[in-house]
Amino acid sequence: MKNKTKIQRDDVIIRKGICHILDRHSGYLGLSTELLDMGPDLMEFVRGHIFKILESDDAKKCELNGSRSQVLSLLEAMDEKDDDSFIEASRTIAENLFDITCDSVLIPSADLIVVSFQLESVVHLALLKMNYKETYVHRESENEGNNIVNQRVIPTGNTRLTEAIIIDLLEYKVQLVEKKYEMLSGDKVDYLSERFLKCHAQMAPKRKFQLLNKVITDISNKYPEGIQNRLDMKSKLREEFFEKQEFRANEIGDKIFGSDPEKKQAFDEKVEQYDIQYDTFTVEKENTVRKLEYQMMETDTGIEIKIPMEEYDTKDNIEIIEDAGGASTIIIKNVEQIRVN
């Protein structure tokens, strides 16, 4: 991938925070009236979780609708610089979220850490839902006997949160990670975006890439025209991304299938079905597009072959010969060493 300016962890400047308890399991809502004592360790813990969301390809984007979102009204009325205003707004947010979680028996109980932070001179608000994890710890008794007891803890700094919201307090743009949960009505919904924020969240970039890659792979398998032709499809997708640092669904369809009306129609129908036909998106993590770096193949006899696309593109060490009968020969050249796993 080309070098480009990315957000660094230290760019996230923590301003203040507060923690509320959302224990849906016991029906307890513990609303704090005091800000957290943000010492260096806690500040680094919170900064780490915020940074992971900001750079995640699993994060969705949405914008708050002023006519529907109570959260937007609360944030517009909040004075982040005033501690009392910040605390009161966070308490109302926590109470509203708790009421929604109680409409399900599956949504995890959690500590809700509400944090304001500055990024590139813009103040943001982070709602970090720290879902409880079950674990065991030892407990010492007065008579010197030790015991093992069950305890619920919040996620560590090494984990990625599955439920969190970050809101730009200047333009009220939202990034969030969320999971679907079944509500008492039987509906399985993205309750953070649909019921709490009341916004329509876009598909996450990682999911868009997975679908785009799947469409190309499915068409490749549906219209098999030799190994080389199928590898060329993946090569063109890789080339498009590395040149433009983003995926443009329409242009990719034209480049890969533009000369074949039947395949192009199949591509257009599939991307329209997934509602990504007009999308332009990029990804932050190289690991998200790692599949572009190689192509896995399996022969009819069960032999698996993994070809690095860079090697395929240069043609120096890989040669593919296809005969009129449809059989293919793959030649790997210039092998000096080989490792057996």
Contacts in CASP RR format, 6 or more apart in sequence:
PFRMAT RR
TARGET T0000
AUTHOR 0000-0000-0000
METHOD contacts of the structure
MODEL  1
MKNKTKIQRDDVIIRKGICHILDRHSGYLGLSTELLDMGPDLMEFVRGHI
FKILESDDAKKCELNGSRSQVLSLLEAMDEKDDDSFIEASRTIAENLFDI
TCDSVLIPSADLIVVSFQLESVVHLALLKMNYKETYVHRESENEGNNIVN
QRVIPTGNTRLTEAIIIDLLEYKVQLVEKKYEMLSGDKVDYLSERFLKCH
AQMAPKRKFQLLNKVITDISNKYPEGIQNRLDMKSKLREEFFEKQEFRAN
EIGDKIFGSDPEKKQAFDEKVEQYDIQYDTFTVEKENTVRKLEYQMMETD
TGIEIKIPMEEYDTKDNIEIIEDAGGASTIIIKNVEQIRVN
1 242 0 8 1.000
1 245 0 8 1.000
1 286 0 8 1.000
1 289 0 8 1.000
2 242 0 8 1.000
2 245 0 8 1.000
4 245 0 8 1.000
6 55 0 8 1.000
6 284 0 8 1.000
7 51 0 8 1.000
7 54 0 8 1.000
7 55 0 8 1.000
7 119 0 8 1.000
9 47 0 8 1.000
9 48 0 8 1.000
9 51 0 8 1.000
11 119 0 8 1.000
11 120 0 8 1.000
12 47 0 8 1.000
12 48 0 8 1.000
12 50 0 8 1.000
12 51 0 8 1.000
12 54 0 8 1.000
12 117 0 8 1.000
12 118 0 8 1.000
12 119 0 8 1.000
13 117 0 8 1.000
13 118 0 8 1.000
13 119 0 8 1.000
14 38 0 8 1.000
14 43 0 8 1.000
14 46 0 8 1.000
14 47 0 8 1.000
14 115 0 8 1.000
14 116 0 8 1.000
14 117 0 8 1.000
15 80 0 8 1.000
15 115 0 8 1.000
15 116 0 8 1.000
15 117 0 8 1.000
15 118 0 8 1.000
15 123 0 8 1.000
16 35 0 8 1.000
16 36 0 8 1.000
16 38 0 8 1.000
16 83 0 8 1.000
16 86 0 8 1.000
16 115 0 8 1.000
16 116 0 8 1.000
17 35 0 8 1.000
17 36 0 8 1.000
17 38 0 8 1.000
17 46 0 8 1.000
17 86 0 8 1.000
17 90 0 8 1.000
17 113 0 8 1.000
17 114 0 8 1.000
17 115 0 8 1.000
17 116 0 8 1.000
18 32 0 8 1.000
18 34 0 8 1.000
18 35 0 8 1.000
18 36 0 8 1.000
18 86 0 8 1.000
18 87 0 8 1.000
18 90 0 8 1.000
18 113 0 8 1.000
18 114 0 8 1.000
19 32 0 8 1.000
19 36 0 8 1.000
19 111 0 8 1.000
19 112 0 8 1.000
19 113 0 8 1.000
19 114 0 8 1.000
20 29 0 8 1.000
20 30 0 8 1.000
20 31 0 8 1.000
20 32 0 8 1.000
20 90 0 8 1.000
20 91 0 8 1.000
20 94 0 8 1.000
20 111 0 8 1.000
20 112 0 8 1.000
20 114 0 8 1.000
21 28 0 8 1.000
21 29 0 8 1.000
21 30 0 8 1.000
21 31 0 8 1.000
21 111 0 8 1.000
21 112 0 8 1.000
22 29 0 8 1.000
22 30 0 8 1.000
22 94 0 8 1.000
22 97 0 8 1.000
22 98 0 8 1.000
22 101 0 8 1.000
22 109 0 8 1.000
22 110 0 8 1.000
22 111 0 8 1.000
22 112 0 8 1.000
22 129 0 8 1.000
23 29 0 8 1.000
23 30 0 8 1.000
23 109 0 8 1.000
24 98 0 8 1.000
24 101 0 8 1.000
24 102 0 8 1.000
24 104 0 8 1.000
24 107 0 8 1.000
24 108 0 8 1.000
24 109 0 8 1.000
25 109 0 8 1.000
26 109 0 8 1.000
27 102 0 8 1.000
29 94 0 8 1.000
29 95 0 8 1.000
29 98 0 8 1.000
30 94 0 8 1.000
31 91 0 8 1.000
31 94 0 8 1.000
31 95 0 8 1.000
32 87 0 8 1.000
32 91 0 8 1.000
33 87 0 8 1.000
33 91 0 8 1.000
34 87 0 8 1.000
35 83 0 8 1.000
35 86 0 8 1.000
35 87 0 8 1.000
36 42 0 8 1.000
36 113 0 8 1.000
38 46 0 8 1.000
45 157 0 8 1.000
46 113 0 8 1.000
46 115 0 8 1.000
46 126 0 8 1.000
46 128 0 8 1.000
47 117 0 8 1.000
48 157 0 8 1.000
49 126 0 8 1.000
49 128 0 8 1.000
49 157 0 8 1.000
49 161 0 8 1.000
49 164 0 8 1.000
50 115 0 8 1.000
50 117 0 8 1.000
50 126 0 8 1.000
50 128 0 8 1.000
50 166 0 8 1.000
52 160 0 8 1.000
52 161 0 8 1.000
53 59 0 8 1.000
53 126 0 8 1.000
53 161 0 8 1.000
53 164 0 8 1.000
53 166 0 8 1.000
53 175 0 8 1.000
53 176 0 8 1.000
53 177 0 8 1.000
54 119 0 8 1.000
54 166 0 8 1.000
54 175 0 8 1.000
55 284 0 8 1.000
55 285 0 8 1.000
56 160 0 8 1.000
56 177 0 8 1.000
56 284 0 8 1.000
56 285 0 8 1.000
57 204 0 8 1.000
57 205 0 8 1.000
57 206 0 8 1.000
57 209 0 8 1.000
57 283 0 8 1.000
57 284 0 8 1.000
57 285 0 8 1.000
57 288 0 8 1.000
58 177 0 8 1.000
58 204 0 8 1.000
58 206 0 8 1.000
58 207 0 8 1.000
59 175 0 8 1.000
59 176 0 8 1.000
59 177 0 8 1.000
59 204 0 8 1.000
59 205 0 8 1.000
60 175 0 8 1.000
60 176 0 8 1.000
60 177 0 8 1.000
60 178 0 8 1.000
60 193 0 8 1.000
60 201 0 8 1.000
60 202 0 8 1.000
60 203 0 8 1.000
60 204 0 8 1.000
61 173 0 8 1.000
61 174 0 8 1.000
61 175 0 8 1.000
61 201 0 8 1.000
61 202 0 8 1.000
62 174 0 8 1.000
62 176 0 8 1.000
62 193 0 8 1.000
62 197 0 8 1.000
62 199 0 8 1.000
62 200 0 8 1.000
62 201 0 8 1.000
62 202 0 8 1.000
63 172 0 8 1.000
63 173 0 8 1.000
63 174 0 8 1.000
63 199 0 8 1.000
64 71 0 8 1.000
64 72 0 8 1.000
64 75 0 8 1.000
64 167 0 8 1.000
64 172 0 8 1.000
64 174 0 8 1.000
64 197 0 8 1.000
64 198 0 8 1.000
64 199 0 8 1.000
65 72 0 8 1.000
65 198 0 8 1.000
65 199 0 8 1.000
66 72 0 8 1.000
66 73 0 8 1.000
68 198 0 8 1.000
68 199 0 8 1.000
69 197 0 8 1.000
69 198 0 8 1.000
69 199 0 8 1.000
70 96 0 8 1.000
70 198 0 8 1.000
71 93 0 8 1.000
71 96 0 8 1.000
71 167 0 8 1.000
71 196 0 8 1.000
71 197 0 8 1.000
71 198 0 8 1.000
72 172 0 8 1.000
74 89 0 8 1.000
74 92 0 8 1.000
74 93 0 8 1.000
75 89 0 8 1.000
75 125 0 8 1.000
75 167 0 8 1.000
75 169 0 8 1.000
75 172 0 8 1.000
76 172 0 8 1.000
77 89 0 8 1.000
78 85 0 8 1.000
78 86 0 8 1.000
78 88 0 8 1.000
78 89 0 8 1.000
79 85 0 8 1.000
79 86 0 8 1.000
80 86 0 8 1.000
80 116 0 8 1.000
80 123 0 8 1.000
80 125 0 8 1.000
80 169 0 8 1.000
86 116 0 8 1.000
90 114 0 8 1.000
93 112 0 8 1.000
93 114 0 8 1.000
93 127 0 8 1.000
94 112 0 8 1.000
94 114 0 8 1.000
96 196 0 8 1.000
97 112 0 8 1.000
97 127 0 8 1.000
97 129 0 8 1.000
97 196 0 8 1.000
100 191 0 8 1.000
100 195 0 8 1.000
100 196 0 8 1.000
101 107 0 8 1.000
101 109 0 8 1.000
101 191 0 8 1.000
103 183 0 8 1.000
103 184 0 8 1.000
103 185 0 8 1.000
103 191 0 8 1.000
104 181 0 8 1.000
104 182 0 8 1.000
104 183 0 8 1.000
104 184 0 8 1.000
104 191 0 8 1.000
105 184 0 8 1.000
106 181 0 8 1.000
106 182 0 8 1.000
107 181 0 8 1.000
107 191 0 8 1.000
108 131 0 8 1.000
108 132 0 8 1.000
109 131 0 8 1.000
109 132 0 8 1.000
109 152 0 8 1.000
110 129 0 8 1.000
110 130 0 8 1.000
110 131 0 8 1.000
110 132 0 8 1.000
110 154 0 8 1.000
110 163 0 8 1.000
111 130 0 8 1.000
111 132 0 8 1.000
111 154 0 8 1.000
112 127 0 8 1.000
112 128 0 8 1.000
112 129 0 8 1.000
112 130 0 8 1.000
113 126 0 8 1.000
113 127 0 8 1.000
113 128 0 8 1.000
113 130 0 8 1.000
114 125 0 8 1.000
114 126 0 8 1.000
114 127 0 8 1.000
114 128 0 8 1.000
115 125 0 8 1.000
115 126 0 8 1.000
115 128 0 8 1.000
116 123 0 8 1.000
116 124 0 8 1.000
116 125 0 8 1.000
116 126 0 8 1.000
116 169 0 8 1.000
117 123 0 8 1.000
117 124 0 8 1.000
117 126 0 8 1.000
118 124 0 8 1.000
122 168 0 8 1.000
122 169 0 8 1.000
122 170 0 8 1.000
123 169 0 8 1.000
123 170 0 8 1.000
124 166 0 8 1.000
124 167 0 8 1.000
124 168 0 8 1.000
124 169 0 8 1.000
125 166 0 8 1.000
125 167 0 8 1.000
125 169 0 8 1.000
126 164 0 8 1.000
126 165 0 8 1.000
126 166 0 8 1.000
126 167 0 8 1.000
127 164 0 8 1.000
127 165 0 8 1.000
127 166 0 8 1.000
127 167 0 8 1.000
128 161 0 8 1.000
128 164 0 8 1.000
129 161 0 8 1.000
129 163 0 8 1.000
129 164 0 8 1.000
130 154 0 8 1.000
130 155 0 8 1.000
130 161 0 8 1.000
131 154 0 8 1.000
131 155 0 8 1.000
131 161 0 8 1.000
131 162 0 8 1.000
131 163 0 8 1.000
132 152 0 8 1.000
132 153 0 8 1.000
132 154 0 8 1.000
133 152 0 8 1.000
133 153 0 8 1.000
133 154 0 8 1.000
133 155 0 8 1.000
134 150 0 8 1.000
134 151 0 8 1.000
134 152 0 8 1.000
135 150 0 8 1.000
135 151 0 8 1.000
135 152 0 8 1.000
135 153 0 8 1.000
136 148 0 8 1.000
136 149 0 8 1.000
136 150 0 8 1.000
136 151 0 8 1.000
137 148 0 8 1.000
137 149 0 8 1.000
137 151 0 8 1.000
138 146 0 8 1.000
138 147 0 8 1.000
138 148 0 8 1.000
138 149 0 8 1.000
139 146 0 8 1.000
139 147 0 8 1.000
139 148 0 8 1.000
139 149 0 8 1.000
140 146 0 8 1.000
141 147 0 8 1.000
155 161 0 8 1.000
160 177 0 8 1.000
161 177 0 8 1.000
162 177 0 8 1.000
162 178 0 8 1.000
162 179 0 8 1.000
163 177 0 8 1.000
163 178 0 8 1.000
163 179 0 8 1.000
163 192 0 8 1.000
164 176 0 8 1.000
164 177 0 8 1.000
165 174 0 8 1.000
165 175 0 8 1.000
165 176 0 8 1.000
165 192 0 8 1.000
165 197 0 8 1.000
166 174 0 8 1.000
166 175 0 8 1.000
166 176 0 8 1.000
167 173 0 8 1.000
167 174 0 8 1.000
168 174 0 8 1.000
174 197 0 8 1.000
174 199 0 8 1.000
174 201 0 8 1.000
176 192 0 8 1.000
176 193 0 8 1.000
176 197 0 8 1.000
176 201 0 8 1.000
178 190 0 8 1.000
178 191 0 8 1.000
178 192 0 8 1.000
178 193 0 8 1.000
178 201 0 8 1.000
179 190 0 8 1.000
180 188 0 8 1.000
180 189 0 8 1.000
180 190 0 8 1.000
180 191 0 8 1.000
181 188 0 8 1.000
181 189 0 8 1.000
181 191 0 8 1.000
182 188 0 8 1.000
183 189 0 8 1.000
183 191 0 8 1.000
189 195 0 8 1.000
190 201 0 8 1.000
193 199 0 8 1.000
193 200 0 8 1.000
193 201 0 8 1.000
203 275 0 8 1.000
203 276 0 8 1.000
205 281 0 8 1.000
205 282 0 8 1.000
205 283 0 8 1.000
205 284 0 8 1.000
205 288 0 8 1.000
206 283 0 8 1.000
206 288 0 8 1.000
208 247 0 8 1.000
208 276 0 8 1.000
208 279 0 8 1.000
208 281 0 8 1.000
209 247 0 8 1.000
209 281 0 8 1.000
209 283 0 8 1.000
209 288 0 8 1.000
209 289 0 8 1.000
211 271 0 8 1.000
211 274 0 8 1.000
211 276 0 8 1.000
212 237 0 8 1.000
212 247 0 8 1.000
212 249 0 8 1.000
212 252 0 8 1.000
212 271 0 8 1.000
212 276 0 8 1.000
213 237 0 8 1.000
213 291 0 8 1.000
215 267 0 8 1.000
215 270 0 8 1.000
215 271 0 8 1.000
215 274 0 8 1.000
216 233 0 8 1.000
216 234 0 8 1.000
216 237 0 8 1.000
216 256 0 8 1.000
216 267 0 8 1.000
218 270 0 8 1.000
219 233 0 8 1.000
219 257 0 8 1.000
219 263 0 8 1.000
219 266 0 8 1.000
219 267 0 8 1.000
219 270 0 8 1.000
220 230 0 8 1.000
220 233 0 8 1.000
220 234 0 8 1.000
222 266 0 8 1.000
223 260 0 8 1.000
223 262 0 8 1.000
223 263 0 8 1.000
223 266 0 8 1.000
224 230 0 8 1.000
226 322 0 8 1.000
226 326 0 8 1.000
226 328 0 8 1.000
227 297 0 8 1.000
227 320 0 8 1.000
227 322 0 8 1.000
227 328 0 8 1.000
227 330 0 8 1.000
228 320 0 8 1.000
228 322 0 8 1.000
228 328 0 8 1.000
231 295 0 8 1.000
231 307 0 8 1.000
231 309 0 8 1.000
231 312 0 8 1.000
231 320 0 8 1.000
233 256 0 8 1.000
234 292 0 8 1.000
234 295 0 8 1.000
234 309 0 8 1.000
235 309 0 8 1.000
235 312 0 8 1.000
235 313 0 8 1.000
236 252 0 8 1.000
236 255 0 8 1.000
236 256 0 8 1.000
237 252 0 8 1.000
237 256 0 8 1.000
237 292 0 8 1.000
238 292 0 8 1.000
238 293 0 8 1.000
238 309 0 8 1.000
239 313 0 8 1.000
240 247 0 8 1.000
240 248 0 8 1.000
240 251 0 8 1.000
240 252 0 8 1.000
240 255 0 8 1.000
241 247 0 8 1.000
241 289 0 8 1.000
241 292 0 8 1.000
245 282 0 8 1.000
246 280 0 8 1.000
246 281 0 8 1.000
246 282 0 8 1.000
247 279 0 8 1.000
247 280 0 8 1.000
247 281 0 8 1.000
247 282 0 8 1.000
248 279 0 8 1.000
248 280 0 8 1.000
249 271 0 8 1.000
249 276 0 8 1.000
249 277 0 8 1.000
249 278 0 8 1.000
249 279 0 8 1.000
249 280 0 8 1.000
250 277 0 8 1.000
250 278 0 8 1.000
253 264 0 8 1.000
253 267 0 8 1.000
253 268 0 8 1.000
253 271 0 8 1.000
254 264 0 8 1.000
256 267 0 8 1.000
257 263 0 8 1.000
257 264 0 8 1.000
257 266 0 8 1.000
257 267 0 8 1.000
258 264 0 8 1.000
268 277 0 8 1.000
271 277 0 8 1.000
283 289 0 8 1.000
292 309 0 8 1.000
293 308 0 8 1.000
293 309 0 8 1.000
293 310 0 8 1.000
294 306 0 8 1.000
294 307 0 8 1.000
294 308 0 8 1.000
294 309 0 8 1.000
295 306 0 8 1.000
295 307 0 8 1.000
295 309 0 8 1.000
295 312 0 8 1.000
296 304 0 8 1.000
296 305 0 8 1.000
296 306 0 8 1.000
297 304 0 8 1.000
297 305 0 8 1.000
297 306 0 8 1.000
297 307 0 8 1.000
298 304 0 8 1.000
298 305 0 8 1.000
299 305 0 8 1.000
305 330 0 8 1.000
307 318 0 8 1.000
311 317 0 8 1.000
311 318 0 8 1.000
312 318 0 8 1.000
316 333 0 8 1.000
316 334 0 8 1.000
317 332 0 8 1.000
317 333 0 8 1.000
317 334 0 8 1.000
317 335 0 8 1.000
318 330 0 8 1.000
318 331 0 8 1.000
318 332 0 8 1.000
318 333 0 8 1.000
319 330 0 8 1.000
319 331 0 8 1.000
319 333 0 8 1.000
320 328 0 8 1.000
320 329 0 8 1.000
320 330 0 8 1.000
320 331 0 8 1.000
321 328 0 8 1.000
321 329 0 8 1.000
321 331 0 8 1.000
322 328 0 8 1.000
322 329 0 8 1.000
323 329 0 8 1.000
END
